[in-house]
Amino acid sequence: MSQTPTHALPSYLNAEDLGPWGNYLQQVDRVTPYLGSLSRWVETLKRPKRSLIVDVPIELDNGTIAHFEGYRVQHNVSRGPGKGGVRFHQDVTLSEVMALAAWMSVKNAAVNLPYGGAKGGIRVDPRKLSASELERMTRRYTSEIGVIIGPSKDIPAPDVNTNAQTMAWMMDTYSMNEGATATGVVTGKPIALGGSLGRVEATGRGVFVVACEAARDRNIDVAGARVVVQGFGNVGGTAARLFHEAGAKVIAAQDHTGTVHNAAGLDVHKLLSHVSQTGGVGGFSGGQALDKAEFWTLETEFLIPAALESQITVDNAAKVRAKIVVEGANGPTTPEADDILAENGVYVVPDVLANAGGVTVSYFEWVQDFSSFFWSEEEINQRLERLMREAYAAVAQVSREHKVTLRTAAFIVACTRILQARQVRGLYP
Ligand SMILES: NC(=O)c1ccc[n+]([C@@H]2O[C@H](COP(=O)([O-])OP(=O)(O)OC[C@H]3O[C@@H](n4cnc5c(N)ncnc54)[C@H](O)[C@@H]3O)[C@@H](O)[C@H]2O)c1
């Protein structure tokens, strides 16, 4: 008997307000024409394999009971176990977690890590909880999603408002429930618990490595090049330091406290200690304050958005005078702005490639945990650099072949790998 054709939209989403999942679906539609016979399987990418919604009840310090909504979504596990962070934020929605999980599938496949994509979150403002409430919430959430996570099933990691301590609580809770210490159930752990050397700097280092590869393709010398960085935290601060050490001039930095500019180049080491002492770049004496909007219009070789999503939009994209944009943040460029940058010849290294250094060293952490044998930081950095360079080369090659942007090329590479795995595995039963 013939069946009605399948539809991309699951009934549990609101078609009128698809949120980030809608953006992701548009990106899949853009690459479908390049998937050849694999496009037969494309619906696989348009629905998450598994979406778990859990109630997370905890007793607050004042004796009342609070309930939080938690999620864990495994978008695709054709190429390996799920992998992706856990976010604690009051605005987390199922649509957002679904999209973030899907982008992890794409990122892991683009860099050729043996993982699928997953993501988790709790709809909570963690700043409103005490440390012990936060611990109870994290442990109860871990226990609730314990039915689908595990070192060979799905491996969470830190994301917005979660850190090494959160991962330690998650690892301990999972291990208590299993009755055996399972270090490989999460990555981004403290070193004392089987965390990896080099993990903290990995994303910024990966940004720098792919920026150097892009520069070579565009005939730009990194030594002496100008660099503009938004976000001077883990990703932006590390990337800026590596550029500085390679002889580039970081001429402007912006964060939530302000914007500093110095055409001769900021002293990045001094700026990093200013940030660690004061909490931001604002008020740094080694440069001049600059208008927030003017920051995006500076003439520069490299522009590194490494803070938030949706920073380069229709409002400022046409004014960007950078030769290369390297996306340290997730989703810093809106699809409309992306088209404007492409029209203006700005070379964009997309997030799914540029910030994959973090998950790459998470992969190394997981491998080290499995073998209980730990590598030196030098070894980790070398392996990271090789993997990032190879990933960039594969994506750049596809971009030249099909005359498409690096973002579309990264999606072509990734979706092809995922659907090839899907096809050769075949459908069960
Ligand atoms: N840390 C990782 O391993 C990793 C991996 C992949 C992607 N990312 C992405 O990189 C981005 C930055 O992450 P991070 O780990 O460096 O975070 P972080 O918290 O260490 O730093 C965030 C930075 O953004 C700045 N910022 C916040 N609000 C801002 C605003 N309104 N305007 C300008 N700047 C603002 C902060 O001041 C800070 O400098 C995020 O999009 C994150 O998802 C991080």
The ligand as an SDF file (V2000), in Angstrom:
LIG
                    3D

 44 48  0  0  0  0  0  0  0  0999 V2000
   34.6880   27.7520   24.3150 N   0  0  0  0  0  0  0  0  0  0  0  0
   34.5990   26.8820   23.3240 C   0  0  0  0  0  0  0  0  0  0  0  0
   35.2680   25.8260   23.3100 O   0  0  0  0  0  0  0  0  0  0  0  0
   33.7170   27.1620   22.1360 C   0  0  0  0  0  0  0  0  0  0  0  0
   33.6420   26.1920   21.1100 C   0  0  0  0  0  0  0  0  0  0  0  0
   32.8790   26.4620   19.9740 C   0  0  0  0  0  0  0  0  0  0  0  0
   32.1960   27.6710   19.8890 C   0  0  0  0  0  0  0  0  0  0  0  0
   32.2670   28.5790   20.9230 N   0  0  0  0  0  0  0  0  0  0  0  0
   31.5230   29.8310   20.7700 C   0  0  0  0  0  0  0  0  0  0  0  0
   32.3900   30.9540   20.8910 O   0  0  0  0  0  0  0  0  0  0  0  0
   31.6940   32.0660   21.4330 C   0  0  0  0  0  0  0  0  0  0  0  0
   32.4600   32.6110   22.6310 C   0  0  0  0  0  0  0  0  0  0  0  0
   32.6210   31.5710   23.5820 O   0  0  0  0  0  0  0  0  0  0  0  0
   33.6970   31.6530   24.7540 P   0  0  0  0  0  0  0  0  0  0  0  0
   33.8620   30.2590   25.2440 O   0  0  0  0  0  0  0  0  0  0  0  0
   34.8840   32.4450   24.3290 O   0  0  0  0  0  0  0  0  0  0  0  0
   32.8770   32.4780   25.8370 O   0  0  0  0  0  0  0  0  0  0  0  0
   33.4400   33.4550   26.9900 P   0  0  0  0  0  0  0  0  0  0  0  0
   32.3360   33.5470   27.9610 O   0  0  0  0  0  0  0  0  0  0  0  0
   34.7890   33.0250   27.4550 O   0  0  0  0  0  0  0  0  0  0  0  0
   33.6270   34.8540   26.2330 O   0  0  0  0  0  0  0  0  0  0  0  0
   32.5390   35.5100   25.6730 C   0  0  0  0  0  0  0  0  0  0  0  0
   33.0000   36.8780   25.2400 C   0  0  0  0  0  0  0  0  0  0  0  0
   31.9160   37.5340   24.5930 O   0  0  0  0  0  0  0  0  0  0  0  0
   31.8110   38.8540   25.0820 C   0  0  0  0  0  0  0  0  0  0  0  0
   30.4580   39.4080   24.9800 N   0  0  0  0  0  0  0  0  0  0  0  0
   29.3590   39.0440   25.6810 C   0  0  0  0  0  0  0  0  0  0  0  0
   28.3220   39.8520   25.3550 N   0  0  0  0  0  0  0  0  0  0  0  0
   28.7870   40.7080   24.4270 C   0  0  0  0  0  0  0  0  0  0  0  0
   28.2000   41.7820   23.7080 C   0  0  0  0  0  0  0  0  0  0  0  0
   26.9220   42.1130   23.8870 N   0  0  0  0  0  0  0  0  0  0  0  0
   28.9670   42.4620   22.8190 N   0  0  0  0  0  0  0  0  0  0  0  0
   30.2670   42.1490   22.6390 C   0  0  0  0  0  0  0  0  0  0  0  0
   30.8720   41.1380   23.2870 N   0  0  0  0  0  0  0  0  0  0  0  0
   30.1360   40.4260   24.1710 C   0  0  0  0  0  0  0  0  0  0  0  0
   32.2320   38.7280   26.5350 C   0  0  0  0  0  0  0  0  0  0  0  0
   32.5830   39.9890   27.0520 O   0  0  0  0  0  0  0  0  0  0  0  0
   33.4260   37.7730   26.4050 C   0  0  0  0  0  0  0  0  0  0  0  0
   34.5850   38.5010   26.0440 O   0  0  0  0  0  0  0  0  0  0  0  0
   30.2810   31.5430   21.7180 C   0  0  0  0  0  0  0  0  0  0  0  0
   29.4750   31.7970   20.5830 O   0  0  0  0  0  0  0  0  0  0  0  0
   30.4780   30.0350   21.8440 C   0  0  0  0  0  0  0  0  0  0  0  0
   29.2970   29.3000   21.5510 O   0  0  0  0  0  0  0  0  0  0  0  0
   33.0140   28.3480   22.0360 C   0  0  0  0  0  0  0  0  0  0  0  0
  1  2  1  0
  2  3  2  0
  2  4  1  0
  4  5  1  0
  4 44  2  0
  5  6  2  0
  6  7  1  0
  7  8  2  0
  8  9  1  0
  8 44  1  0
  9 10  1  0
  9 42  1  0
 10 11  1  0
 11 12  1  0
 11 40  1  0
 12 13  1  0
 13 14  1  0
 14 15  2  0
 14 16  1  0
 14 17  1  0
 17 18  1  0
 18 19  2  0
 18 20  1  0
 18 21  1  0
 21 22  1  0
 22 23  1  0
 23 24  1  0
 23 38  1  0
 24 25  1  0
 25 26  1  0
 25 36  1  0
 26 27  1  0
 26 35  1  0
 27 28  2  0
 28 29  1  0
 29 30  1  0
 29 35  2  0
 30 31  1  0
 30 32  2  0
 32 33  1  0
 33 34  2  0
 34 35  1  0
 36 37  1  0
 36 38  1  0
 38 39  1  0
 40 41  1  0
 40 42  1  0
 42 43  1  0
M  CHG  2   8   1  16  -1
M  END
$$$$
